[in-house]
Amino acid sequence: MYLFSSLVRMLRVWRKYNESLRELSRLGDRELADIGIMRADIQQIAWDAARAD
């Protein structure tokens, strides 16, 4: 049972990561700068957001 719940949690994290990555990647450089994000930081920020939930 633990393995199944771990798998479900990882899938949810992965889905949240992809959603955040997609949303941030759609923003232009100026929009990213306005919110204090560099394009090179998008992947890390997406992972952090996915794991925080």
N, C-alpha and C positions, 0 to 999 in steps of 0.2 A: 504494500500500500504506500509506503514511504517513497518508493521509486516512482510510482505513478504520480504522486503529488509533486515531486521534484520536477518531473518531466513537464507537467502542466504549468508549473511556475516558470520554468525556463522558456517555454513557448510564449507565455504572456510577456515576459521580459523582452524576448526577441521581437515580438510584435510591437511593443511600445518603443523599442529602439528604432525599428524601421520607420515607424510613424514619425517620431521626432526627427530622424535623419532626413526624411522626405520633406517635412515642413521647413526645417532650417535650410536645406539645400535649395529650396525654391526662392529664398530671399536673396536679394541683390547685395552686393558688397556694402553699399551705403546703408541699407536697412540693417545689416548685421553690425556695422560699425555703430549705428545709433543705439543698439542694445548691448554694445560692448563685447561682441563676439567676432573673432577672426575666423575666416573660412577654414583654416587649418584645425581649429578647435571643435568643429561641428561633431565629429565622431565621438570624441570624449564626452562632450556635453550630452549627446544623445544617450550614451551608455550610462552616464551618471543619472540622468532623468529616468531611464528605464529601471535601474536598480533601486531607485529611491521609493518607487511605488510598492 
